[in-house]
Amino acid sequence: MLSKFHRSNKGFTLIELMIVVVIIGILAALAIPRFMRSTTKAKQSEAKQLLKQIYTMQRAYRQEFNSYACNGVTANAANPSTFAVIGVDIGSTARYTYVMTAAVNTFSCQATANLDDDATIDTWTINQNGTLTNTINDAVQ
């Protein structure tokens, strides 16, 4: 005979639900920093690609005019056509600011951006030899 107060054993206990919530919290605490680091690395690809393009176009410009171009010039999303003389346009959604230093036989272009709103400014540099250097890496902070 079944009583009207018979309990059903279906469902989860409060302890089981709390354990699941704790496990999800631990997984999120491990995954979110890795995700943020990987998105920062993806953003860095803009600087690497554009600096390599600047290197190639500076070399072509020097072949034609015996000097590198754009000394003291800054390009960014607000001034995308500043490097037009060497055939490089910065996109209107660019995150980085590019500063060129050029002379007859040498040039250096530095790209800087704050990728994740912290105090570290991501900094990339390329020179006339094609040496691409990440002097300050915002992705590892």
Secondary structure, DSSP 8 states (H G I E B T S, - for coil): ---TT-----S--HHHHHHHHHHHHHHHHHHHHHHHHHHHHHHHHHHHHHHHHHHHHHHHHHHHHSS---TTEEE-SSSTTTTGGGT----TT---EEEEEE-SS-EEEEEEE-SSSSS--EEEEEETT--EEEEE-GGG-
